[in-house]
């Protein structure tokens, strides 16, 4: 057996060296695989973070849009309430003018204006009980100078003038939605 010992040692040495190379290669492969996995994980994390930021920005933008719409709705509701109150007060004042001695002069002026616009043969309904003012008609043409119509016309004119003023320029005009 002594003769085979050098061959055995040589085989063991070759096997050890081969095993060492295999272990070294396995360690190198494991290190490369680990590094590749860490890079892939870092890319996935970066992508997830970016998507998370985009989603948060999108949610934030959506929340901003919702808040702006709610604020605009509140402004429009307040404007509507102010307009309704102004309309009610103006109509009340106009209807109470019917008791004023100068009311008949207003009716005369309205009637003269209606006859000038429609012609002398226009039918005039003077001071209708529920609405005051006058209504005039000639064939298919008519004029509505009742107190509610006059109040509405004056309010619309005032609103148009107010919306054109510098103070109102910062507030967007009311639009139907």
C-alpha positions as CSV (number, residue, x, y, z in Angstrom):
1,X,0.0,0.0,0.0
2,X,2.9,2.2,0.4
3,X,3.2,2.5,-3.3
4,X,-0.3,3.7,-3.7
5,X,0.0,6.4,-1.0
6,X,1.6,9.0,-3.4
7,X,-1.2,8.4,-5.9
8,X,-3.8,8.6,-3.1
9,X,-2.2,11.8,-1.8
10,X,-2.2,13.2,-5.4
11,X,-5.8,12.3,-5.9
12,X,-6.8,13.8,-2.6
13,X,-4.8,16.9,-3.4
14,X,-6.4,17.1,-6.8
15,X,-9.8,16.6,-5.3
16,X,-9.1,19.2,-2.6
17,X,-7.9,21.6,-5.1
18,X,-10.9,20.9,-7.4
19,X,-13.2,21.2,-4.5
20,X,-11.6,24.4,-3.4
21,X,-12.0,25.8,-6.9
22,X,-15.6,24.7,-6.9
23,X,-16.3,26.3,-3.5
24,X,-14.5,29.5,-4.7
25,X,-16.6,29.5,-7.9
26,X,-19.8,28.8,-5.9
27,X,-18.9,31.6,-3.6
28,X,-18.3,34.0,-6.5
29,X,-21.6,32.8,-8.1
30,X,-23.4,33.4,-4.8
31,X,-21.9,36.8,-4.4
32,X,-22.8,37.8,-8.0
33,X,-26.4,36.4,-7.6
34,X,-26.7,38.3,-4.3
35,X,-25.5,41.5,-5.9
36,X,-27.9,41.1,-8.8
37,X,-30.8,40.3,-6.4
38,X,-29.9,43.4,-4.3
39,X,-29.9,45.6,-7.5
40,X,-33.2,44.1,-8.6
41,X,-34.7,44.7,-5.2
42,X,-33.3,48.3,-5.2
43,X,-35.0,48.9,-8.6
44,X,-38.3,47.4,-7.4
45,X,-38.1,49.6,-4.3
46,X,-37.3,52.7,-6.3
47,X,-40.2,52.0,-8.7
48,X,-42.6,51.4,-5.8
49,X,-41.5,54.6,-4.2
50,X,-42.0,56.6,-7.5
51,X,-45.4,55.0,-8.0
52,X,-46.3,55.7,-4.4
53,X,-45.3,59.4,-4.9
54,X,-47.3,59.6,-8.1
55,X,-50.3,58.0,-6.4
56,X,-50.0,60.4,-3.5
57,X,-49.6,63.4,-5.8
58,X,-52.7,62.2,-7.8
59,X,-54.7,61.8,-4.5
60,X,-53.5,65.2,-3.4
61,X,-54.4,66.7,-6.7
62,X,-57.8,65.0,-6.6
63,X,-58.3,66.3,-3.1
64,X,-57.4,69.8,-4.2
65,X,-59.9,69.6,-7.1
66,X,-62.6,68.4,-4.7
67,X,-61.8,71.2,-2.2
68,X,-61.8,73.9,-5.0
69,X,-65.2,72.6,-6.2
70,X,-66.6,72.7,-2.7
71,X,-65.3,76.2,-2.2
72,X,-66.7,77.4,-5.5
73,X,-70.0,75.8,-4.7
74,X,-70.1,77.6,-1.3
75,X,-69.3,80.9,-3.1
76,X,-72.1,80.3,-5.6
77,X,-74.6,79.4,-2.9
78,X,-73.7,82.5,-1.0
79,X,-74.1,84.6,-4.1
80,X,-77.5,83.0,-4.8
81,X,-78.6,83.7,-1.2
82,X,-77.5,87.4,-1.5
83,X,-79.3,87.7,-4.9
84,X,-82.4,86.1,-3.5
85,X,-82.4,88.4,-0.5
86,X,-81.8,91.5,-2.7
87,X,-84.6,90.3,-5.0
88,X,-87.1,89.9,-2.1
89,X,-86.2,93.2,-0.6
90,X,-86.4,95.1,-3.9
91,X,-89.7,93.5,-4.8
92,X,-91.1,94.3,-1.3
93,X,-90.0,98.0,-1.7
94,X,-91.4,98.1,-5.3
95,X,-94.8,96.7,-4.2
96,X,-94.9,99.1,-1.2
97,X,-94.4,102.0,-3.7
98,X,-97.9,101.3,-4.9
99,X,-99.1,103.3,-1.8
100,X,-96.9,106.3,-2.6
101,X,-98.6,109.3,-4.2
102,X,-95.9,109.4,-6.9
103,X,-96.9,105.8,-8.1
104,X,-99.5,107.2,-10.5
105,X,-96.8,109.3,-12.2
106,X,-94.7,106.1,-12.6
107,X,-97.6,104.3,-14.2
108,X,-98.2,107.3,-16.6
109,X,-94.5,107.2,-17.6
110,X,-94.6,103.4,-18.1
111,X,-97.8,103.7,-20.2
112,X,-96.3,106.5,-22.3
113,X,-93.2,104.4,-22.9
114,X,-95.3,101.4,-23.9
115,X,-97.4,103.4,-26.3
116,X,-94.3,104.9,-27.9
117,X,-92.7,101.5,-28.4
118,X,-95.9,99.6,-29.4
119,X,-98.0,102.3,-30.9
120,X,-101.0,104.3,-29.7
121,X,-103.5,101.5,-30.2
122,X,-101.7,99.1,-27.7
123,X,-103.9,97.6,-25.1
124,X,-102.7,98.6,-21.6
125,X,-103.4,96.7,-18.4
126,X,-102.7,99.4,-15.8
127,X,-101.7,98.3,-12.2
128,X,-102.7,94.6,-12.3
129,X,-103.7,93.6,-8.8
130,X,-101.1,91.0,-8.0
131,X,-98.1,92.7,-9.7
132,X,-98.6,96.4,-10.2
133,X,-97.0,98.4,-13.0
134,X,-98.4,97.9,-16.5
135,X,-98.6,95.3,-19.2
136,X,-99.0,96.4,-22.8
137,X,-99.9,94.4,-25.9
138,X,-100.4,95.0,-29.6
139,X,-101.0,91.9,-31.8
140,X,-98.2,89.5,-30.9
141,X,-95.9,92.1,-29.4
142,X,-96.0,92.8,-25.7
143,X,-94.2,94.6,-22.9
144,X,-94.0,93.6,-19.3
145,X,-93.5,96.6,-17.1
146,X,-95.0,95.0,-14.0
147,X,-93.2,95.7,-10.7
148,X,-91.6,92.2,-10.5
149,X,-90.4,92.5,-14.1
150,X,-88.9,95.9,-13.5
151,X,-87.2,94.7,-10.3
152,X,-85.8,91.7,-12.1
153,X,-84.5,93.9,-14.9
154,X,-82.8,96.3,-12.5
155,X,-81.3,93.4,-10.5
156,X,-79.9,91.8,-13.7
157,X,-78.4,95.2,-14.7
158,X,-76.9,95.7,-11.3
159,X,-75.4,92.1,-11.3
160,X,-73.9,92.6,-14.7
161,X,-72.3,95.9,-13.6
162,X,-71.1,94.3,-10.3
163,X,-69.5,91.4,-12.2
164,X,-67.7,93.9,-14.4
165,X,-66.3,95.8,-11.5
166,X,-62.6,95.4,-10.5
167,X,-63.7,94.0,-7.1
168,X,-65.6,91.2,-8.8
169,X,-63.0,90.4,-11.4
170,X,-61.3,87.9,-9.1
171,X,-64.5,85.9,-8.7
172,X,-65.4,83.7,-11.7
173,X,-68.8,84.3,-13.2
174,X,-71.6,81.9,-12.3
175,X,-72.0,79.1,-14.8
176,X,-74.4,76.2,-15.1
177,X,-73.0,72.9,-14.2
